[in-house]
Amino acid sequence: SSACERETDGEALVQSLRILREAGRPAEALNLGVGHWVPARHGAEAGRQVTLAALEAGRPLDAKRLLADLEEVSAEDPTVGAAVDELRPAVQAALDAGHQPG
């Protein structure tokens, strides 16, 4: 976490999120991402990783909010727009699944 606090481009955050997700710990990745991700500063991949963590942790409303945060900065960065386009169907599917009777 301290590497994530010191860096400014989001690369340490991306790596940390990816490691936690690959280790099967998406909830921890989500907590780390929510605590450290700054959409305007950390770029598309950090936002993509934290949104995927939210989906994997079964938190579709968090994923929706994170996607909205990404969308806010997509006008300035085309890679963010591509990440939003990639994530939107998965977030919507998770939201739809969450609203179906169990």
C-alpha positions as a printed Julia matrix, in Angstrom:
102×3 Matrix{Float64}:
   0.0     0.0     0.0
   2.82    2.48    0.69
   4.1     2.1    -2.88
   0.62    3.03   -4.06
   0.7     6.12   -1.86
   4.06    7.32   -3.21
   3.56    6.86   -6.92
   1.62    9.22   -9.14
   0.93    7.4   -12.42
  -1.02    4.44  -11.02
   1.36    1.68  -12.12
   2.03    0.36   -8.59
  -1.7     0.45   -7.96
  -2.39   -1.49  -11.17
   0.16   -4.14  -10.22
  -1.18   -4.43   -6.68
  -4.77   -4.75   -7.86
  -3.81   -7.33  -10.46
  -1.86   -9.41   -7.92
  -4.75   -9.41   -5.46
  -7.27  -10.31   -8.16
  -5.09  -13.13   -9.49
  -4.69  -14.43   -5.93
  -8.48  -14.71   -5.65
  -8.8   -11.72   -3.32
 -11.03   -9.31   -5.25
 -12.57   -7.79   -2.12
  -9.12   -6.76   -0.89
  -8.32   -5.4    -4.35
 -11.55   -3.41   -4.29
 -10.73   -1.95   -0.87
  -7.23   -0.99   -2.01
  -8.53    0.54   -5.22
 -11.28    2.53   -3.56
  -8.75    3.87   -1.07
  -6.07    4.86   -3.57
  -7.46    5.23   -7.1
  -7.75    8.79   -8.43
  -9.43    8.53  -11.85
  -8.0    11.72  -13.34
  -4.46   10.82  -12.28
  -4.16    7.04  -12.44
  -5.48    6.27  -15.91
  -7.57    3.63  -17.53
  -5.88    0.44  -16.39
  -6.14    1.22  -12.68
  -9.82    2.01  -13.13
 -10.31   -1.15  -15.16
  -8.62   -3.28  -12.49
 -10.62   -1.84   -9.59
 -13.89   -2.16  -11.54
 -13.1    -5.78  -12.38
 -12.31   -6.37   -8.7
 -15.74   -5.0    -7.77
 -17.39   -7.35  -10.26
 -15.38  -10.34   -9.03
 -16.21   -9.47   -5.42
 -19.92   -9.54   -6.24
 -20.32   -5.78   -5.77
 -22.14   -4.62   -8.93
 -23.26   -1.3    -7.45
 -19.64   -0.47   -6.6
 -18.67   -1.49  -10.14
 -21.36    0.84  -11.52
 -20.06    3.75   -9.43
 -16.46    3.06  -10.43
 -17.45    2.87  -14.08
 -19.2     6.23  -13.73
 -15.99    7.67  -12.24
 -14.09    6.35  -15.27
 -16.67    7.82  -17.65
 -16.17   11.26  -16.12
 -12.54   11.34  -17.25
 -12.99    9.5   -20.58
 -13.24   12.71  -22.62
  -9.63   13.61  -21.79
  -8.13   10.17  -22.45
  -9.15    7.82  -25.28
  -7.75    4.79  -23.44
 -10.22    5.48  -20.66
 -13.05    5.52  -23.18
 -11.93    2.12  -24.46
 -11.88    0.75  -20.9
 -15.38    2.1   -20.29
 -16.65    0.48  -23.49
 -15.06   -2.83  -22.47
 -16.44   -2.78  -18.92
 -19.96   -1.44  -19.52
 -21.52   -4.76  -20.69
 -20.03   -6.71  -17.78
 -21.22   -4.13  -15.26
 -24.71   -4.1   -16.78
 -24.86   -7.9   -16.78
 -23.86   -7.97  -13.1
 -26.5    -5.36  -12.26
 -29.15   -7.3   -14.19
 -28.19  -10.53  -12.43
 -28.4    -8.79   -9.06
 -31.96   -7.7    -9.71
 -33.3   -11.1   -10.66
 -35.17  -13.18   -8.12
 -32.8   -15.63   -6.5
